[in-house]
Amino acid sequence: MNSRHVYQGYAFTDVSTRTEDGRYRARVAIVSLDGTRTRSQRFIDLDIYRTQEEALDRLTAAAKRWIESETDKDRLSRPTNSPDFQ
């Protein structure tokens, strides 16, 4: 699988695996970069799905939700003209 996506300054990669019975265990790796070095990493294990497409849909939604929650917490990720920054 190993498809890579960029969303709101984070990169996330599908690291799902196929199970012995042909289903897919959805997993995602999320990386925040600061210039050229890694600032943080997060790995999320999700459920098992019948198809690769279902696993990818689920991990994409989970990654985006996690990224959005992190940018809400990280005051430095907001533009300096943001009302919450002051």
N, C-alpha and C positions, 0 to 999 in steps of 0.2 A: 504494500500500500504506500506508505511514506509520502503522501502528498503534503506540500508545504503551503501555508497561507499567511498573509500579513493582515493584521487588523489592529487599528488604533495604536500603532507603534510596537506591537507585539508580533512575534512569529509563532505560529502553532503548526505542529506536524502530526499527521495521522500515524500513530505507531501501533495500530490495531493488529491483532494476530488471528489467524484462522484456527479454529478448534478442530479436534479430531473428527467431530461429527459434521464438519463443513460449515458451521456457523462462524460468526465473527465476534471476537471480544473487542469492544470499542475501547481504545486508549488514545490519549492525546498528550503531547509534550508542548508546553508553552514556554517561550523564552522572551524575556525583556532585554533589549540591547541598549547599552549606553555607549554610543559611538561604535567602536569595533569590539568592545568586550561585553560579555554577558553580565547583566545586572542581576537577574534572577531567573530561576527555572521552576516550573511546576509540572508535575506529572499527575494526570487524572485517569483512574481506571473506572470505566463505566460498566454497563451490563453486556450481555451477550445477545446478538441479533441474528436473525435468519439470513440476511443478505449484507453484502459489503456496503451497499447504498444506504441501508438503514443505519448501519454502524457509523458511516461517515456523516450522515445527517445529524445523528445524536451527538457525536463528538464535536462537530462544528458548532452546534447550538450551545453545548456545555462550555466550550472554549470561549466563545464570544461572551457568554453570561459571566464567566469568571473574569475575563479581561475587563469588562464593563464595571464589575464590582471593585476590581483593583484600582482602576483609574479614578473611581469615586473616592477611594481612600487616600490615594497618592496626590497630595496637594501640589507636588512639584511637576506632575504630569499635566496640570492645567495651564492654560495661557495666563500670563501675568495680568491681563485685563479682565479675567474672570472675576465676578463679584465675590466668589468664595475664596479668592486668593488673598484678599486683604485681611 
